[in-house]
Amino acid sequence: MSQDIIATAGLIEVFLTSKGGVYQSDKENCLYLNFSGKVSKLSFQSLNDLKKVIDKVDLGHMCTLIEHADIEIILIKDNCFVLSGIEIIYLKEILQGAFTMFSLNHILTDCLDRIVIY
């Protein structure tokens, strides 16, 4: 996604790598996954489901299959992802980073709330 689209759409960067990123839209109450030349609009639950599926992919087994291509097809709601082994690694990094940032935001908010209360 270009910075112009992000600015005009009011998207907030959650986590970004050179291969893609996750953006939050408070206006639409959804998340956008920019990966492999495709932008997917997802709910938080759909992004969480995608992370669970990606985390379960057995890359070792996938890469040792000689008779099959190293391709994984993942369907989440209205989104279809056809990913190679290396793309799964890149997407796993993006999703892990995004969920780490969600956790960090929750921890910071909790700490700030406690400081204000005391």
KEDOZA-159753 format. One record per residue (C-alpha): x, y, z; chain. Coordinates in nm, 3 decimals. Example, Ala and Ser with C-alpha at 12.3 -4.5 7.8 and 13.67 -1.06 7.14 Angstrom:
{X: 1.230; Y: -0.450; Z: 0.780; c: A}
{X: 1.367; Y: -0.106; Z: 0.714; c: A}
This chain:
{X: 0.000; Y: 0.000; Z: 0.000; c: A}
{X: 0.130; Y: 0.341; Z: -0.079; c: A}
{X: 0.157; Y: 0.601; Z: 0.193; c: A}
{X: -0.098; Y: 0.817; Z: 0.007; c: A}
{X: -0.365; Y: 0.547; Z: 0.028; c: A}
{X: -0.290; Y: 0.490; Z: 0.396; c: A}
{X: -0.315; Y: 0.862; Z: 0.473; c: A}
{X: -0.636; Y: 0.923; Z: 0.275; c: A}
{X: -0.806; Y: 0.610; Z: 0.411; c: A}
{X: -0.707; Y: 0.700; Z: 0.768; c: A}
{X: -0.537; Y: 0.366; Z: 0.824; c: A}
{X: -0.309; Y: 0.317; Z: 1.121; c: A}
{X: 0.002; Y: 0.103; Z: 1.078; c: A}
{X: 0.000; Y: -0.189; Z: 1.320; c: A}
{X: 0.307; Y: -0.376; Z: 1.195; c: A}
{X: 0.512; Y: -0.348; Z: 0.877; c: A}
{X: 0.793; Y: -0.543; Z: 0.714; c: A}
{X: 0.949; Y: -0.515; Z: 0.370; c: A}
{X: 0.711; Y: -0.795; Z: 0.256; c: A}
{X: 0.383; Y: -0.646; Z: 0.377; c: A}
{X: 0.195; Y: -0.523; Z: 0.676; c: A}
{X: -0.120; Y: -0.498; Z: 0.883; c: A}
{X: -0.316; Y: -0.173; Z: 0.909; c: A}
{X: -0.608; Y: -0.080; Z: 1.131; c: A}
{X: -0.915; Y: 0.117; Z: 1.026; c: A}
{X: -1.101; Y: 0.264; Z: 1.322; c: A}
{X: -1.359; Y: 0.412; Z: 1.086; c: A}
{X: -1.449; Y: 0.074; Z: 0.935; c: A}
{X: -1.369; Y: -0.127; Z: 1.249; c: A}
{X: -1.152; Y: -0.371; Z: 1.054; c: A}
{X: -0.795; Y: -0.457; Z: 0.965; c: A}
{X: -0.619; Y: -0.460; Z: 0.630; c: A}
{X: -0.353; Y: -0.715; Z: 0.545; c: A}
{X: -0.121; Y: -0.599; Z: 0.267; c: A}
{X: 0.073; Y: -0.903; Z: 0.149; c: A}
{X: 0.204; Y: -1.043; Z: -0.177; c: A}
{X: 0.051; Y: -0.770; Z: -0.391; c: A}
{X: -0.296; Y: -0.819; Z: -0.241; c: A}
{X: -0.482; Y: -0.610; Z: 0.015; c: A}
{X: -0.735; Y: -0.808; Z: 0.220; c: A}
{X: -0.996; Y: -0.653; Z: 0.445; c: A}
{X: -1.036; Y: -0.869; Z: 0.756; c: A}
{X: -1.208; Y: -0.857; Z: 1.090; c: A}
{X: -0.992; Y: -0.913; Z: 1.397; c: A}
{X: -1.137; Y: -1.264; Z: 1.428; c: A}
{X: -1.056; Y: -1.345; Z: 1.064; c: A}
{X: -0.698; Y: -1.222; Z: 1.111; c: A}
{X: -0.673; Y: -1.436; Z: 1.425; c: A}
{X: -0.808; Y: -1.738; Z: 1.232; c: A}
{X: -0.554; Y: -1.677; Z: 0.957; c: A}
{X: -0.274; Y: -1.665; Z: 1.215; c: A}
{X: -0.390; Y: -1.996; Z: 1.366; c: A}
{X: -0.393; Y: -2.165; Z: 1.024; c: A}
{X: -0.052; Y: -2.023; Z: 0.928; c: A}
{X: 0.096; Y: -2.132; Z: 1.262; c: A}
{X: -0.026; Y: -2.490; Z: 1.201; c: A}
{X: 0.143; Y: -2.524; Z: 0.859; c: A}
{X: 0.420; Y: -2.783; Z: 0.879; c: A}
{X: 0.693; Y: -2.614; Z: 0.676; c: A}
{X: 0.933; Y: -2.904; Z: 0.720; c: A}
{X: 0.687; Y: -3.151; Z: 0.572; c: A}
{X: 0.579; Y: -2.905; Z: 0.305; c: A}
{X: 0.934; Y: -2.851; Z: 0.182; c: A}
{X: 1.025; Y: -3.220; Z: 0.173; c: A}
{X: 0.739; Y: -3.326; Z: -0.053; c: A}
{X: 0.905; Y: -3.411; Z: -0.381; c: A}
{X: 0.592; Y: -3.518; Z: -0.566; c: A}
{X: 0.396; Y: -3.203; Z: -0.476; c: A}
{X: 0.461; Y: -2.834; Z: -0.518; c: A}
{X: 0.537; Y: -2.643; Z: -0.200; c: A}
{X: 0.208; Y: -2.454; Z: -0.218; c: A}
{X: -0.049; Y: -2.410; Z: 0.057; c: A}
{X: -0.403; Y: -2.288; Z: -0.019; c: A}
{X: -0.572; Y: -2.112; Z: 0.271; c: A}
{X: -0.935; Y: -1.996; Z: 0.271; c: A}
{X: -1.045; Y: -1.746; Z: 0.535; c: A}
{X: -1.395; Y: -1.601; Z: 0.491; c: A}
{X: -1.394; Y: -1.431; Z: 0.149; c: A}
{X: -1.015; Y: -1.441; Z: 0.112; c: A}
{X: -0.805; Y: -1.704; Z: -0.060; c: A}
{X: -0.429; Y: -1.719; Z: -0.010; c: A}
{X: -0.209; Y: -1.937; Z: -0.230; c: A}
{X: 0.129; Y: -1.935; Z: -0.061; c: A}
{X: 0.470; Y: -2.090; Z: -0.117; c: A}
{X: 0.683; Y: -2.200; Z: 0.175; c: A}
{X: 0.882; Y: -1.875; Z: 0.184; c: A}
{X: 0.561; Y: -1.669; Z: 0.163; c: A}
{X: 0.426; Y: -1.857; Z: 0.465; c: A}
{X: 0.741; Y: -1.761; Z: 0.656; c: A}
{X: 0.698; Y: -1.394; Z: 0.556; c: A}
{X: 0.327; Y: -1.394; Z: 0.644; c: A}
{X: 0.397; Y: -1.568; Z: 0.975; c: A}
{X: 0.641; Y: -1.288; Z: 1.060; c: A}
{X: 0.386; Y: -1.019; Z: 0.974; c: A}
{X: 0.106; Y: -1.183; Z: 1.174; c: A}
{X: 0.330; Y: -1.251; Z: 1.474; c: A}
{X: 0.445; Y: -0.889; Z: 1.471; c: A}
{X: 0.089; Y: -0.756; Z: 1.444; c: A}
{X: -0.037; Y: -0.966; Z: 1.734; c: A}
{X: 0.266; Y: -0.869; Z: 1.941; c: A}
{X: 0.177; Y: -0.504; Z: 1.879; c: A}
{X: -0.186; Y: -0.570; Z: 1.981; c: A}
{X: -0.061; Y: -0.729; Z: 2.305; c: A}
{X: 0.183; Y: -0.444; Z: 2.367; c: A}
{X: -0.094; Y: -0.189; Z: 2.318; c: A}
{X: -0.312; Y: -0.375; Z: 2.570; c: A}
{X: -0.026; Y: -0.391; Z: 2.824; c: A}
{X: 0.051; Y: -0.019; Z: 2.787; c: A}
{X: -0.314; Y: 0.078; Z: 2.819; c: A}
{X: -0.348; Y: -0.138; Z: 3.129; c: A}
{X: -0.037; Y: 0.017; Z: 3.288; c: A}
{X: -0.151; Y: 0.371; Z: 3.210; c: A}
{X: -0.496; Y: 0.301; Z: 3.354; c: A}
{X: -0.335; Y: 0.178; Z: 3.675; c: A}
{X: -0.116; Y: 0.488; Z: 3.705; c: A}
{X: -0.418; Y: 0.717; Z: 3.669; c: A}
{X: -0.620; Y: 0.524; Z: 3.927; c: A}
{X: -0.350; Y: 0.532; Z: 4.198; c: A}
